[in-house]
Amino acid sequence: MSNEIPADEAPAATDGGDKPATTGTLIVAIALYTAARLALVVVIAAIIFFVGKAAGVDVPLVVAAVFGVLIALPVGMVAFKTLRLRVNDQITRIDAARSARHDELQARLRGDSK
């Protein structure tokens, strides 16, 4: 027996509003989250680079970028929690809908009627 949630008990495929969870809405959510994380890396790297310049230290751009990535990893997880949760919610809803369609197809192939 499977541990899947029955289709009638699965959460509705909406993103908190009227928009259904589709591949398109998932792509938009992932794009927003990715852009926010990349922007954070750029901002942190720029801060490291220009603060170094202001302090009279020549910080190579590659070093500033590496430290920007390392610092942005945990900061982005906290700062962009709502975007991350939106992506996770979209993935969960799309997967639940896909599982429901798969189960319905399997039932039809077995000859079960609803």
Sequence and secondary structure as in RCSB ss.txt:
>XXXX:A:sequence
MSNEIPADEAPAATDGGDKPATTGTLIVAIALYTAARLALVVVIAAIIFFVGKAAGVDVPLVVAAVFGVLIALPV
GMVAFKTLRLRVNDQITRIDAARSARHDELQARLRGDSK
>XXXX:A:secstr
      TTTS  SBSSSS B  HHHHHHHHHHHHHHHHHHHHHHHHHHHHHHHHTT    HHHHHHHHHHHHHHH
HHHHTHHHHHHHHHHHHHHHHHHHHHHHHHHHHHHT   
